[in-house]
């Protein structure tokens, strides 16, 4: 299958590396990363510390393909909508939070949208180089309708190349699950500038649990059937990715825009629409914005 992955960050490079053995992969990058086009390869730093290179096609132009994997930050998706509509190709999303899901469902045929939800830890060393620094769940599925051959192919390819992945029919419930997890871990780790493992300290874990409880209540209020217990998953993730810095903290340290609006801000908006409480999510948005402004 011909797959174009948009974005040379942590998740984009990790997926390109894992899928390249069974598919024809093209990595789409911005013109500012033109040096990667000439380089023609990506690199993965494994948990063991070993760095492995893989040659793939890298380009700055989006062409017709069998599948587009959208591996950019949530706030970058709106800038790609016209191009995605132009090529009219199935899209696999990987974004944190609920904002991308809600935006794409309004703009693109839902039958063309699928999602990959992962709790596996990875971080961007630099454009084109990713560090795999933790294990975790990965689920994939179609937003509407039944999972087809493309979903099966991606799932099978990931399973045979180092990422344990399950194909599910209720992927939207898993998107909400991951959004709850991110809403609790990311802002508290970012505000306190700590690794995931440090969040297990008594004073911090209490703050993580408050947001988790609130976000879970919002999800349940709007009828989401969570497939796993968010709090249990958070505890597991903090253990498995103890040395990892969450993506939001990495963004702050790299002086890049955060996804606080796409994650916690979206919970606040949904809560307001349904006249329910979002005090802790609102506070998280405010505190992270104080850090970044």
Secondary structure, DSSP 8 states (H G I E B T S, - for coil): -EEEEE--SHHHHHHHHHHTTTSEEEEE--GGGHHHHHH-EEEEE-TTS-EEEEE-EEESS----SEEEE-S-GGGGGGGHHHHHHHT--EEE--SSSHHHHHHHHHS-GGGEEEEEE---EEEEETTEEEE-----EEEEESSS---HHHHHHHHHHHTTT---EE-S-HHHHHHHHHHHHHHHHHHHHHHT--TGGGGSHHHHHHHHHHHHHHHHHHHHTT---SS-HHHHHHHHHHHTTT---HHHHHHHTT----HIIIIIHHHHHHHHTT---HHHHHHHHHHHHHH-
